[in-house]
Amino acid sequence: MAKARQGTPATVALAKANIEFSTHAYEHDPAAKSYGLEAAEALGLTPEQVFKTLLVEVDGKLTVGVVPVAKQLDLKAIAAAAGGKKAVMADPAAAERATGYVLGGISPIGQKRALPTVVDNTATGHPTVYVSGGRRGFDIGLAPADLITITKARTADIAR
């Protein structure tokens, strides 16, 4: 288990909650077109196991969607999963302010403000999933059930 005293807000939150996780750093290429696909390739993982964190506004309220990096977030599906009618992608600056992370390094864990979170159902089909650890070039591996628990997420089919 990683130390709670150092690291990103995500690793600190996991250590504080006594959740087992692994850390995976890699050299981030600023020219990469997809942060998530870059992470999967750099870490030698399948894109189905690596998840990206996207922020949307559901009926004006910020909500977090966590989907496999090779897929897209289905806006209608996340709106329904969050109990709303309409979802649009959040303004990048608003996403950074609300989470305390920079784009390409937004973790679903340890955000500045706890936001409603929906994790795609496919996460539960893997023994370990990988999400951003809170900065570009840094991912965390953990059990899907632990990701769902620490983020107080619901699961739904939100990827297409």
N, C-alpha and C positions, 0 to 999 in steps of 0.2 A: 504494500500500500504506500502511496506517495505521502510525503509530509504535508501537514496542514498549514504550516507556518509560511511556506513559500509557494510561489506559483501564481496561477491566474485565479480569479474569483471562482471559476468552475472547479478547479482542482481543490481549492480550499473548501468549497461547499461539499464536495464529495467526501473528502477526508473527514470533515466535521460530522458528516452523517454516517461515518463508518461504512461507506460503500466501496467495495473493491473496484479498482479501475486500473487501467494501464495507460501510460503516456507514450505518444509517438510523435517525435519531432522530425521534420524534413525541411529541406531547403526550398523555400517558396520562390517561385519564378514570377516576378511582377508582370510578365507578359502572358501568363496563363489565362486562357479564355474562361475557364471554369475552375474555381477554387476547389470544389468538391471532387471533380474528376482528376484534378492534379493530385489531390491527397490520396485518392484510391491508387493511382498509378505509382506515386512515390513510395507508398507503404506496401505495395504488392498485394492489395486487397481487391475483391470484386466490388464493382460500383453498387451492387445490391446491398452490401454491408455497410457502406459509408453513407451517412445521412447529412443533408444540408439543413440549415436553420433559416427559415424565411419568415419575415414579418408582414402581416397583412392588417388591414383595417376591416373589421367585420361590423357593419352598421356603425362605423365611426370609432370602434374600440379596437386598440391594438391587440393582436392575437398572434401566437407563434405557431407555425406549421413546420413539422420535421418530416422530410421526405427523402427517399433515396436520391443520390446525386445524379443518377442517369435519367431521372424522371422529372416531370414538372408538377407543380402544385396545381390541383384542380380547385379554382376559386369558388365554384358553386358548391363543391363538396365540403370545403373547409367552412364556408358560411353556414351550411346546414349542420355540420358537426359542432359548431360553436353556438348553435341556436339562433343564428341570424339569417338575414335574407340576402345580403350582398356583401361580397368581399372584393377589395382592391389591394394591390400591392402597396405597402406602406412607403412613405417618403423615406429615402435612405437616411437623411439627417435625423428624422424622428426615430427611426429604428436604432441608430447609434446612441441617441440621447436616452431612450427608454431602457436599453440593455446595458449600456456602459462599455460596449464592445465596438470595434470597427468592422465595417463590411468586409466579408471574407474571413472574419474571425469571430463572428457572432456565435456564441455557444447557447444552447437551450438551457444550460445549467449556470447558476450563479449570476443571473441577470440582476441589474441594479433594481429593477422593479419586477415583482412577480407578475407575469402575464399569463392569461389563459393559454394553454398549450395543447395542440393536437398532434399526436405522433401517428404516422401512417401504419396501418395494420401489418404491413410486410416486415416491420421491425421485429415482431414477435416470432418470426420464423427463423431467426438467427440466434446462436448461442451468445454472440457478442456483436454489438453494433459500434460504429465509430462516428463521433460527432466532433465538431470543432471544440478545441480545448480553451478557446478564448483569445486566440491570436492566429494570424496567418502562419501556416507552416507548423501547426501543432494540433494534433487530434487526441482524443481520449477514447479508449475502448472500455465498454462496460456492458453488463447484461441488460437486455431490453427492459426487463421488469424494473431494474434499478433506475433506468432513465425515466420510465413512466412514473415511478414513485417520487423521485427527487423533483421532478418538474410538475407533479400533480396533474399529469396529462391525462387526457382521454385518448382512446385510439379510434381510428376510423379510416376508411378507404379515401384518402385525400390526394393520392398521386395518380397521374395518368401518363 
